[in-house]
């Protein structure tokens, strides 16, 4: 059996209002949340168009508004995509905190991720 699969992860939370009377996150009111998602979707459109063989990318949006990015990209294709450059531009204005990059090891996988 091959060794554990390692992926890089990154996450960030969309900015929220600091005004306690606001019931909705600022990101939703100003379109930051939707803008962030649209930019991420643009990255996937470009990935599907270019179909890079050695890149794998998954983004999850959690119920608290946090986006969790999982990727494997030995050829550094993703950072060189035009859509990814657009996603990164202005990112500090769309985030509540700095993104964290960690390495993750898949401990188990039952039909959730494609076998490689």
N, C-alpha and C positions, 0 to 999 in steps of 0.2 A: 504494500500500500504506500503511495507517495506521501511525502511529508506534508505538514500543514500548509494550507494556502494562505498567503499574507496579502492583505489589501491595505491601502492607505485610506484613512477617513478624514473628513473635515466636517465641522458643523458651525453653524452660525444662527443667531436668532434675529429676526426682523425687529427693527426699532419699535418700541412701544411708547405711548404717551406717558409723561411723568406727572400729568395732571390727574389727581386721584378722582376727580369727578367724571372723567371720561370712562365710558363703559367699554369702548372698542379700542383696540390698538391703533396708534397713530398710523402705522404702516397700512392698515386697511383703509383709513380715511383718506390718506394722501396717495394711495395706490402703490406704496412701496412694496407691500406684500405681493400684490398682483404683478408688479413690475419685476420683482425678483423671480417669481415663478415663470413669467414670460421669458425672461432672459435665460433661465435654465432650460426651458423648453426649446429655445433657439439653439442652444448647444446640442441638444439631442437631434434636432432637425439636421444640423450640419454633420453630426456624427453619422446619422443614417444615410445622408447623401454621399459622404466620402467613404464610409464603411472601412475605417482603419482596422486592420487585422489584429493588431496587438494592443488595442485599447478596450478596456471594460469600464463602464461607468453606470452608477445607480445613484439616484437622489431620492431620499425619502423626506416628506414634509410631516413632521410630528404634530400632534394636536396642540402643542404650545407655540406653534409657529416656527420652531427650529427646523432648519433644513439640514439633513445629514447626507453628506456626499461620500460614497464608497467608490474607489477607483483603483484600477490596475493599469498602468500605462508605461511600459518599459521603454517605449520609443519617444515618450514625451510629446505625443500627438495632441492631446487635449489642450495643454497650455498654448499651443500654436494655432488653435482654431480662431478664426475671426470672431465667432459668436462667443467663445470663452473670453476673449479680450474685452468684448463689449460687456459681458457679465461682470468682469473684474472692475471695469471703470465705474467709479462712483459707489463701489461696494461699501466703503466706509460710511457712506451716508445712509445705506439701507440696513446696516447691521446695528444691533444693540451692543454687541461685544465683539472682540477680536475672534476670528475663526481659530479653532484648535485643530492641529494636524497630528494624528496619532496613527500608529501602525496597528492593524487588527489582524488577528489570526482566526480563521474559521475553525471552530471546534467541531461543529457538526452541520450537516446540510442535508435535508430531506426534501428534494424536489423544489427547493426555493430558488437556488441558484443553479445555473447550467453546470453540469460536470465538465471539467476541462481536461 
